[in-house]
């Protein structure tokens, strides 16, 4: 919501925070109250009273079906598991970089946080997927 305020948007859709006791009806109430154009999810799985469940399954269980025009994208897309549009984080490259850092620390016989930390950027990829409305021209 801070970014929306910074950009000058008055009304923004609040984040739906969930926990183990969140019923699917809470997801549906949130959706129909705010009627977003796109649902941005942080992973493929949501937390519900019935246990972890894919967002696709949660949305399919709504009593009133969600309109087909509503887009969905993920901040951690995995095309091998679901064709959802979103960011592929390149987690394997992140892991390789962590191993390289640990190996170099062992070789230098150093421990703990470095005195001069380095920032490393590993670019993510965009996966077009099948869950966003087609662009209008």
Residue pairs with C-beta under 8 A, 6 or more apart in sequence:
1 12
1 14
1 15
4 12
5 12
13 34
13 36
14 34
16 26
16 27
16 30
18 26
18 27
18 46
18 47
18 48
19 47
20 47
20 49
21 49
22 47
22 48
22 49
23 48
23 49
24 48
24 49
24 50
24 58
24 61
24 62
25 63
27 46
27 48
27 58
27 59
27 62
28 62
28 63
28 64
31 39
31 62
31 66
32 64
36 70
37 69
37 70
37 71
38 70
38 71
38 72
38 73
38 132
39 55
39 59
39 70
39 71
39 72
39 73
40 72
40 73
40 74
40 75
41 55
41 72
41 73
41 74
41 75
41 84
42 74
42 75
42 76
43 74
43 75
43 76
44 54
44 55
44 74
44 76
44 78
44 81
44 82
44 84
45 52
45 53
45 54
45 55
46 52
46 53
46 54
46 55
46 58
48 58
54 82
55 72
56 82
56 84
59 66
59 72
69 133
71 85
71 131
71 132
71 133
72 84
72 85
72 131
72 132
73 84
73 85
73 86
73 129
73 131
73 132
74 84
74 85
74 86
74 87
75 86
75 87
76 86
76 87
76 89
77 84
77 85
77 86
77 87
77 88
77 127
77 129
78 88
79 88
79 127
79 129
83 129
83 130
83 131
84 127
84 129
84 130
84 131
85 127
85 128
85 129
85 130
85 131
85 132
86 126
86 127
86 129
87 124
87 125
87 126
87 127
88 124
88 125
88 126
88 127
89 124
90 122
90 123
90 124
90 125
93 122
94 122
97 120
97 122
105 111
105 114
